[in-house]
Amino acid sequence: MAKTTSFTCTNCGARYTKWAGRCDDCGAWNTIAEEAPLSAGPAKTALGAARGRTIELSALASKETAPPRNRSGIDELDRVLGGGLVPASAVLVGGDPGIGKSTLLLQAAASFARGGLDCLYISGEEARAQVRMRAQRLGLADANVRLGAETALRDILTTLDAEKPDLVIIDSIQTMWADNVASAPGSVGQVRAAVHELTGFAKRRGAAVILVGHVTKDGQIAGPRVVEHMVDTVLYFEGERGHQFRILRAVKNRFGPADEIGVFEMTGTGLAEVANPSALFLAERDRPAPGSVVFAGIEGTRPVLLELQALVAPSSLSQPRRSVIGWDGGRLSMTLAVLEARCGISFAGLDVYLNVAGGMRITEPSADLAVAAALLSAREDIALPPDIVVFGELSLSGALRPVGQTENRLKEAQKLGFTSAIAPGGSKFSQVRGMDVAEMRDLAGFVGAYFGAA
């Protein structure tokens, strides 16, 4: 039978029978690469007459014990993992180059080893001497972590079968090379085969496997999207180079809540935990200024207070600038359109700049009202009171929609010294003692209450 060749888009994972310059699904150019078929797998597509064994079935209402967890001692990491590392699980960690992935995982390996786990750290990018130098700089040289430097997947699996460790860290999955796949390391077929073999080892031997993944220029983990479906947990390590804060965010977790975050601070001795990120993000906040608004948000199960900064200036361009850092540019355009259509406030001929202080990225829509407040404050040159927090989702009709966990947002704000809040009308919360909550039904009412004179 003739060998069939398929082509896969490295950006979205779409499959084609022949090569093309542009992917029809995602629109990316020069991302379609040839993928050689895996040599391992069933020889026939039909099962034939051979009978398999009967699998065990259980009732939906049956009770099973929760999976055991190994706590690392790094509370922020354990929070993102859902309470600790589950044995026989596969974890994928992605992030920009130089953001601190290797540093975080080396610290985690040392912490797990001090807790009694047998840990192996396999590096395909650095020599063992380089990893030892980093461990000495971080003060982790005394941890019982065994190091290896190898890219051949067959040799790594043979070593793991012989050593039987509790935890394996592979840095990185794009450097692994499987000799049964006829393509270069880092290609779609190689990455898929390596993740499949290592995940199978984790399930078969009961060891936890943590894989480091490179990301593309769009911030997505490089390789086929099926890799994220194969593993149990997907974590992204985020942060801005100019800021010392790093965010570990869970986008998928079969053993805990998704969208949970852990906050770290990059120091000279490694990554330090940030137990109260709200206080740290607001620590550098100056006296109240036009365009500065404090937003009370929720990341996973944790309330976080952030400062939104806006700047509105006259533009000399025919098409004014719209620059956003830390928020969705599409929602900024929507907010500006609602302000003009429902409130009669135009930003034509004005450059608009929006920034989330501290390098944090906001994904929830409850920041709409805080963004609108920051834009209006900057445009009218009116500073909001320093002791007020703002949150609420904005609809296209100009109405303000209630958001979840209102009470937790208010309690976190009160803990940091805020005494008043602006929230959507109809929000469900019990009265928080010491907090004055102004409930707004629509954006026009908010504009009239706080910027009516202007």
PyMOL commands that set and color helices and strands:
alter all, ss='L'
color gray80, all
select helices_A, chain A and resi 75-80+101-114+128-137+153-163+173-175+188-205+226-230+277-281+329-343+357-359+365-380+406-415+443-451
alter helices_A, ss='H'
color red, helices_A
select strands_A, chain A and resi 6-9+15-16+32-35+90-95+119-123+145-149+167-171+208-213+233-238+245-253+261-267+270-273+292-299+302-314+322-325+350-356+388-390+393-394+400-401+420-424+436-440
alter strands_A, ss='S'
color yellow, strands_A
deselect
rebuild
show_as cartoon
